[in-house]
């Protein structure tokens, strides 16, 4: 039994399994570890307290299931924080391991492995995996033999929401400014979405937009995984979400309350990537970097 933990900017997630295809425990908590990092350069005491509380529970779950090997990967928020050692010490105290603060390139490779190894049918290659997180977005292009190009951009749902101080709901001018910011990062990105024959979207922002496009009456991971959505339907769902207030979004039956305020900014990243890709379908995958972390444990010698 192994345990993988993905500690991102907005959420922290746990997978306990023999293989990712056979999960025993799959949990997610919204802890907003990256709250304020874009402005202050460090993790706040409140954000660390929320994250450590989740890790206390995860450590108990890991012990309960007897996972022999554990890997925690920390991504955008921890890469950017001046007080990252406080976080690392808290992880060591709770899990007995050092966190792996992965680079953008490592994050991209883990995301690609998790998403592509989880596909149940052969895609048209090359595949672009879009991993849209709270602090960063990874664009990873690859073929059946692995990654050919990957890049991590400092645009994500939490970071953009805070940077552009969205109103409730955001104004047209705020949306336009956010789109200009996203486009500037895409212009500088060495991974061109137009090269993709298939686009696979992973992580909570994209799966929640997919739930909106499908009109789900509850968040249903099984119903979302491997869904193939018309891009026009995805754009329409994004427009609806942007027009809603946070209270209206929070009332949606599939919306996690910790995602309701920031999903508009994150959805804009997805919209701009899809526009540049030229594909007319989006493949949605529940398998993502968390599964990639688990596969990395299984691929290593015991």
Beta strands, then each sheet from edge to edge (+ up, - down):
strand 1: 2-7
strand 2: 11-17
strand 3: 23-30
strand 4: 69-74
strand 5: 100-101
strand 6: 127-132
strand 7: 137-143
strand 8: 146-153
strand 9: 198-202
strand 10: 228-230
strand 11: 281-285
sheet 1: 3+ 2- 1+ 4+ 5+
sheet 2: 8+ 7- 6+ 9+ 11+ 10-
end
